[in-house]
Amino acid sequence: MELVDLVHPGAVEIMIAARFPLYRVTDAFAALQQRRARGEIALIS
């Protein structure tokens, strides 16, 4: 079974700690380096 097959029906929840637009990629990287967030950091277009 693929991971995407589990995420779609809700069997696995991916926590998004922060979302950054692509032009703020340096801010996203800084947040990642600080390791304070619980969850993933997402870049959005």
C-alpha positions in Angstrom: 0.0 0.0 0.0 1.3 3.5 -0.9 1.5 6.3 1.7 -0.8 8.4 -0.5 -3.4 5.7 -0.2 -3.4 6.1 3.6 -3.4 9.9 3.7 -6.3 10.4 1.3 -8.9 8.4 3.4 -7.6 9.9 6.6 -5.8 6.8 8.0 -2.6 9.0 8.4 -2.7 12.7 9.3 0.1 14.9 8.3 0.5 17.9 10.6 1.4 21.1 8.9 3.2 23.4 11.3 3.6 26.3 8.9 3.0 27.3 5.3 5.2 29.7 3.3 4.8 31.0 -0.2 7.7 30.1 -2.5 9.1 33.6 -2.4 9.6 33.2 1.4 11.7 30.0 1.0 14.5 31.5 3.2 12.0 32.1 6.0 10.8 28.5 5.7 14.3 27.2 5.8 15.0 29.3 8.9 11.9 27.9 10.6 13.1 24.4 9.7 16.5 25.0 11.2 15.1 26.3 14.5 13.3 22.9 14.9 10.6 24.5 17.1 7.7 23.4 15.0 5.8 20.2 15.6 4.9 19.0 12.1 5.9 19.7 8.5 6.8 23.0 6.9 5.1 23.4 3.5 6.0 25.6 0.6 3.0 26.7 -1.4 2.7 28.4 -4.8 
